[in-house]
Amino acid sequence: MEQNYLYLFECDYGSRIKERQFVKDILRSFDKDYATMVGVVVNNSPYCLEFSIAVNLQDDPIKFERWLRANYPNKLKRHNVFLENALPFNVVTFIDDFMVDLTLTSEGDGLLFLWPEREHLESQHPQFKCMKKNASRVFIGHSSKDKELIVNPLNAYLQAQGIGTWVDSYEIDYGENIYSKVNEGIENAKVGLFILTDSFFDSTSGWPITEFSTFFMQLMKSNKKVLMVNAGVDPEKIHAMMKAYRYIDWNGGNGMPEIAAAIKRKLAT
């Protein structure tokens, strides 16, 4: 008795031409009595663009699995998505290479693919490119107690000046390893900006001094730069190695233009 074995491979709707070779190789490697259906399933909803390659077999699937491992080991299979789930969408099946080339195109023809490929769309309409996130080049070391009155306003000001910053509240998500993420932020930053307040040196804060020590060690063996902002710290609390640096005065927020200018000079060197 013949049995059906279904495979659905998840593909990128916005980069579909590259899948031509995969489909052609299936058609060439397996006859139509074994691979009884080779086609694509397309969902054109702009809220859920989906493109999958569907293969139905009517024989032992082991040889297909072995071929897949040998030739396309990284192909991502869709799990628990059944043929009946695909029926409401656009479906096309192939019998030869000509049909593959005719169907998998970069344009959005409105028949199978309503929308063009990503690169094609963006080349014709640059306004549709995804908004770019800039690299975090300035690590802001601070006490969480100073976030509301100093760090958040300063960060918003630096964003307006086109300066990419690393601030823990934006970079560390729930469940992520704080130590690992902070280290990553320090390693990738070119400038370390440390907001010195009494809270910064408070033993209950913990992280600020550790962050400075880690950045200082990086400073000694790399081209990183450091900037200190005096935001009302008791001079007696400042560590000896910090006193070697000239400070920028926070001055109730009036020092923000000077801070931004200093950062830009450091980044330019």
Backbone hydrogen bonds, N-H to C=O, Kabsch-Sander energy under -0.5 kcal/mol:
donor,donor_aa,acceptor,acceptor_aa,energy
5,Y,57,L,-2.1
7,Y,55,V,-2.6
9,F,53,I,-2.7
10,E,8,L,-0.5
10,E,76,L,-2.5
11,C,51,F,-2.4
13,Y,11,C,-0.7
15,S,12,D,-1.7
19,E,16,R,-2.0
20,R,17,I,-2.0
23,V,19,E,-2.0
24,K,20,R,-2.7
25,D,21,Q,-2.5
26,I,22,F,-1.6
27,L,23,V,-2.2
28,R,24,K,-2.3
29,S,25,D,-1.9
30,F,26,I,-1.8
34,Y,31,D,-1.3
35,A,31,D,-2.7
36,T,34,Y,-1.3
36,T,56,N,-0.9
37,M,56,N,-1.3
39,G,54,A,-2.6
40,V,92,V,-2.7
41,V,52,S,-2.7
42,V,90,N,-2.8
43,N,50,E,-2.6
44,N,42,V,-0.6
48,C,45,S,-1.8
50,E,43,N,-2.0
51,F,11,C,-0.6
52,S,41,V,-2.6
53,I,9,F,-2.1
54,A,39,G,-2.7
54,A,52,S,-0.5
55,V,7,Y,-2.7
56,N,37,M,-2.6
57,L,5,Y,-2.7
58,Q,34,Y,-2.1
63,K,60,D,-0.6
65,E,61,P,-2.5
66,R,62,I,-2.6
67,W,63,K,-2.1
68,L,64,F,-2.6
69,R,65,E,-2.4
70,A,66,R,-2.0
71,N,67,W,-2.1
72,Y,68,L,-2.6
75,K,72,Y,-1.5
77,K,75,K,-0.7
78,R,8,L,-3.5
82,F,80,N,-0.5
85,N,82,F,-1.0
86,A,82,F,-0.9
86,A,83,L,-0.8
87,L,83,L,-1.0
89,F,86,A,-1.8
90,N,42,V,-2.0
92,V,40,V,-1.9
94,F,38,V,-3.3
100,V,96,D,-1.3
101,D,97,D,-2.5
102,L,98,F,-2.0
103,T,99,M,-1.8
104,L,100,V,-2.8
105,T,103,T,-1.5
109,D,107,E,-0.8
109,D,113,F,-0.5
110,G,113,F,-2.1
114,L,112,L,-0.6
117,E,106,S,-3.1
118,R,14,G,-1.8
119,E,14,G,-0.6
121,L,117,E,-2.9
122,E,118,R,-2.8
123,S,119,E,-1.9
124,Q,120,H,-1.6
125,H,121,L,-2.6
128,F,125,H,-2.3
129,K,126,P,-1.7
134,N,132,K,-0.6
137,R,135,A,-1.0
137,R,164,G,-1.3
138,V,164,G,-1.4
139,F,137,R,-0.5
139,F,191,V,-2.8
140,I,138,V,-0.6
140,I,166,W,-2.2
141,G,139,F,-0.8
141,G,193,L,-2.4
146,D,143,S,-2.0
147,K,144,S,-1.2
150,I,146,D,-1.9
151,V,146,D,-2.1
152,N,147,K,-3.2
154,L,150,I,-2.3
155,N,151,V,-3.0
156,A,152,N,-2.3
157,Y,153,P,-2.0
158,L,154,L,-2.6
159,Q,155,N,-2.3
160,A,156,A,-1.7
161,Q,157,Y,-1.0
162,G,159,Q,-1.6
163,I,158,L,-2.5
164,G,162,G,-0.6
166,W,138,V,-3.2
167,V,165,T,-0.6
170,Y,167,V,-2.0
171,E,167,V,-1.5
172,I,168,D,-2.4
173,D,171,E,-0.6
176,E,173,D,-1.9
178,I,176,E,-0.7
181,K,177,N,-2.4
182,V,178,I,-2.7
183,N,179,Y,-2.2
184,E,180,S,-2.1
185,G,181,K,-2.3
186,I,182,V,-2.4
187,E,183,N,-2.6
188,N,184,E,-2.0
189,A,185,G,-1.1
190,K,137,R,-2.2
191,V,137,R,-2.1
192,G,225,K,-2.7
193,L,139,F,-3.4
193,L,191,V,-0.6
194,F,192,G,-0.6
194,F,227,L,-2.6
195,I,141,G,-2.7
195,I,193,L,-0.5
196,L,194,F,-0.9
196,L,229,V,-2.8
197,T,195,I,-0.7
201,F,197,T,-1.0
202,D,199,S,-1.1
205,S,202,D,-1.9
206,G,202,D,-0.9
207,W,205,S,-2.5
210,T,206,G,-1.1
211,E,207,W,-2.8
212,F,208,P,-2.4
213,S,209,I,-2.7
214,T,210,T,-2.4
215,F,211,E,-2.7
216,F,212,F,-3.0
217,M,213,S,-2.0
218,Q,214,T,-1.8
219,L,215,F,-2.5
220,M,216,F,-1.4
221,K,217,M,-0.6
221,K,218,Q,-0.9
222,S,218,Q,-0.5
222,S,219,L,-0.7
225,K,190,K,-2.8
227,L,192,G,-3.0
228,M,246,R,-0.6
229,V,194,F,-2.7
230,N,228,M,-0.5
230,N,248,I,-2.6
231,A,196,L,-2.5
231,A,229,V,-0.9
237,K,234,D,-2.3
238,I,234,D,-0.6
238,I,235,P,-0.9
242,M,239,H,-1.0
243,K,239,H,-1.2
243,K,240,A,-0.6
245,Y,242,M,-1.8
248,I,228,M,-2.4
250,W,230,N,-2.6
253,G,250,W,-1.4
254,N,251,N,-1.9
255,G,250,W,-2.2
256,M,253,G,-1.5
259,I,255,G,-2.2
260,A,256,M,-2.6
261,A,257,P,-2.2
262,A,258,E,-2.3
263,I,259,I,-2.3
264,K,260,A,-2.3
265,R,261,A,-1.9
266,K,262,A,-2.2
267,L,263,I,-2.8
268,A,264,K,-1.5
269,T,265,R,-0.7
269,T,266,K,-0.8
